[in-house]
Amino acid sequence: MDDLDGNAMGGLMQEIFGVEMTTAIETCAHCGNAAVVAETAVYLRGPGAVMRCPTCTNILMVVVRRQDMHCVDMQGIASLSPAGQTA
């Protein structure tokens, strides 16, 4: 599957979090890499959206839409901070 950059999840993340998140800093719970969401690898062709760490490819976040809600698994993210804020 071809990956996209994290900007591909920008609208979805704004819908979930209520703020612009492509410039947010995420820290991978597996390798500790900190990067802006826009630099992550995103896969949209499965039953949900999958975001992976650009360094170790660990799964950071999975979002699946079920009926009228989003189910979000963020186990792979140690911290997530919108731009201008610290973790």
Secondary structure, DSSP 8 states (H G I E B T S, - for coil): ---EEGGGGHHHHHHHHSS--TT-EEEETTT--EEEGGGSEEE-SSSSEEEE-TTT--EEEEEEEETTEEEEE-TTEEEEE-TTS--
